[in-house]
Amino acid sequence: MSKFIILIFTITSLFSNQNYELKLYEKILPAIFKKDHLKIYVDAQQKNIIKNSDIFTIVSDCNDALFLIGKKFGYLDMKCLSKPLFSTSYKSFNNQENSFGAFYWRKGRPQIKFKKNVLLRYNLQLPDSLKRFVQ
């Protein structure tokens, strides 16, 4: 019986984290890009989280996207590699030159970060409530 309760709790936590991520994306990304509706290209993991959004439209060609969300994209053409990236892992945030921000989980806690120089390069401005997360 206790294994069953733990399984239910784990599944519930997993879905609530996805819902939390979607709500966060819907709150901050339109404010950064100053648009109500955004066309985005996502990796496979983020597609499951974002597919139910009314704000985001997932495009299949990264050239049609305003920016990318994810951590693993495999092989993209050079035009896509120059688009802004919102990372979903600390590693991709640090390693990707075009990553302007990141949201990821560390030790069960949500983390959010932004890179000042990349925000400036893409002419993106954070709302005042997010400026404390800039590096």
N, C-alpha and C positions, 0 to 999 in steps of 0.2 A: 504494500500500500504506500509506503513512504517513497519508493522509487517512482511510483505513478505521480505523486504530488510533486516531486522534484522535476520530473519530465514536463508536467503542465507548467510549472513555474518557469522553466528554461524556455519553453516555446513562447509563453506569454512575454517574457523579457525580450526575446529576439524580435517579436513583432512590434513591441512597444518601442524598441530602439530604432527600427525602420521608420515607424511613424514619427518619432522624435526627429530623425534626420530629415525627413521630408518637410516637416513643419519648419525646421531651421532653414533649409534651403529656400522654401517659399517666402520666408520672412526677409532674409538678408540678401539673396542674390538679385531679386528685382530692385531692391534699394540701391545696390552697388551699380547696376547697369542702367538704372533709371527707366525701366520699362515694365509694363504690367504683364507682358507675355514674352517668354524667351524660348528660342529654338536652341536646343542643346544636343551635343553628342556625348553619349555616356558609355562607360564600359559595362560589361555584362552584369556585374554585381550591382551597380547603381540603377540599371534598367528596372530591376524588380522593385526598387524603392520608389522611383520617380514615375513609373508608368501610370499611377492613379492621380497624378497632379493635374489641376486645371490651369496652372500657371505655366508649366513647362510642356513643350512639344519636343519629343525625342525624334531626331532626324537620323536617317541611316547613312547619310553622306556628311562627313565632318566639314566639308567645304560650305555646307548650308547652315552650319551652327554658328552661333554668336560666341560660344566658348565650350569647353569640354569639362566634364565632371568624371573623376575616377582616379584609378591608380595604375591600371595596366591597360594599354591600348595596342600592344603588339606593334605591327608595322603600319604607320600612317604616312601619307605623302607629306612633303615639306610644307605645303600650305597649312596643313592641319597642325603640324608641330609648332607653327608660329602663333597659333591662337592662344588666348588666355586659358589657363587650366585651373580648375578648383580641385585640389587634391583630396583624396580620401584616406591618405596614409601619411605618416610623418616622413617616411622614406621618399615617397614621390614628391612631397612638398620640398624637401631639401635637394633632391637630385634633378628635378625638372626646372629648367631655367625660366620657363614661362608660367610657373605656378604662382598665382597671385594670392592664393589663400588655401586653407585646408581645414577640414573638419574630420577628426578621427577619434578613436577611442583608445585610451591608454590606462591600463589597470582598471578597467571598468568605468572610467570617468571620461566625459566628453572633453575634447580639446579643440580650440579654434585658434588659428593664427593667420596673419597676413604679412606679405612682404611689401615694404614701402616702395622699394625701387621698381618692382614689377607693377604695382598699382599705378605709379607715375608713368611708366612706359606705355601702359594701355589707357591712360587718362581715366582711371577709375577712382571714384571718391567714396570713401566709407562714410556711413552715417556716424554721427558723434558717439552713439552708443557702442560702436565697434572699434573705435580708434585705440582703445587701450590694448587691443590684441595685435597691434602692428609691431613688427620687428625691424 
